[in-house]
Amino acid sequence: MSVRVRIAPSPTGNLHIGTARTAVFNWLFARHHGGQFILRVEDTDLERSRPEFTQNITEGLQWLGLQWDEGPFFQSDRMDLYKQNVQTLLDKGLAYRCYVTEAELNDLRASQEAQKLAPRYDNRHRDLTPEQEAAFQAEGREPVIRFKIDDHRNIVWKDMVRGTVSWNGSDLGGDMVIARRAPADQIGQPLYNFVVVVDDVDMGITHVIRGEDHVANTAKQLLLYEALGAKVPEFSHTPLILSPTGKKLSKRDGVTSISDFQKMGYVPVALANYMSLLGWTPTDSTQERFTLEEAAKEFDFERVNKAGAKFDWDKLNWLNSQYLHEMAAAELTDLLIPYWQAAGYEVDGESDRPWLEQIATLIGPSLERLDQVGEMCRYLFDPELDYTEDAIAHLQKDGVADVLKAVAAALPNAALTTVDEAKALIKDITKSTGAKKGLIMKSLRAGLTCALKGPDLVESWLLLHQKGLDTVRLEKAIALGQPQHGGD
Ligand code: GLU
């Protein structure tokens, strides 16, 4: 089967998770069949389209690994083609100029509302005589161009996800506007449903894969294919992504654009993996981790659900952590440097590199998202870090300051580059102070890291020691541990 599919984002906002998931399904389908994946930017809404959104969309698709084979094509570059096709429909008598004014349309809507009827255009200018047209033009009216929709048509297609779908022509709102108002000797700007069909025909699209919110558009578009004498592609309407509570995912749910997920520290392979599971299940439904290339081998629409797919943060976080946990330290370090810098730490990617890679090795196994490292690593970077209350309470316990003083005294002459050396030092302190190992470890944890919980203590100490931060912390901790003399 020859396959040509497209993703057709409108650059009126950043790349949305819903569009990205539709792109994933298009890409998987194209790759499965050895076909072409085309990028078309639907920028006909001139007021709302912005180049920075186009950039966000193309960068987001690339970041996710959804490289396109052709494009990007911009609809704003293709107006002549659309207008020629509008002219074809006018010539065939399948479209006509309609002079109804906005005020008349408002009156029509109001009277339909009063009669509790669904709003629709009543096709009143479908059969104007040349004289009637001339009279409207003489009044200074500018027409739109409408495509005739037969109310008695039953429109049926076999959707690859939803099975047989059927619509009545009478439910499409009357003859549809395909070009905006313009002087009667011109063709105004062609509109969305029309240009999509012209493009899909011109680009030889074999399968239109898009969100379920386009089902009503498909009914209209099928009539346009017929009117243009074009071959009709297969259609596949993918389920919507729902919020965790089952409502339509909206801006109110917080993060919805791919660049936000990127900032939060999801890695592209995890996010793409998660998105492919939003509505699709592999044959082995227990298999949850795969790359896009792996998913493409078995992707088909038979295993795409009709029901909406609820967004599951826990699952996404789990997948992300799986990829982070097994990432090589060098790669993880590259990804973490911007997050450390964003947290305000002075990080020199070159001279600090070995130290940073050791940090990445230490914390990698407990990371769920990259943006957690700001807080998680504060104790390693920030000399001003405050001690937690429970750490202070511990430091003030009997015997703790003595342990820390012994460590501080031993430090200047201690070799402290390996875990074994650190363990040997701890053993010496146990001997010299007679304190229990548990107390020593907890005291070191509180004194060196400013908290009672955190990543591996000995590894952390070695990292702090490289920067001399252990000496600074021990001094502070000893001072905090001195008995507090009250003021009254
Ligand atoms: N531009 C439309 C959108 O962003 C997609 C249209 C289509 O896929 O046919 O929703």
Boltz pocket constraint, residues with backbone or C-beta under 6 A from the ligand:
constraints:
  - pocket:
      binder: B
      contacts: [[A, 6], [A, 7], [A, 8], [A, 9], [A, 10], [A, 19], [A, 42], [A, 196], [A, 209], [A, 210], [A, 211], [A, 214]]
      max_distance: 6.0
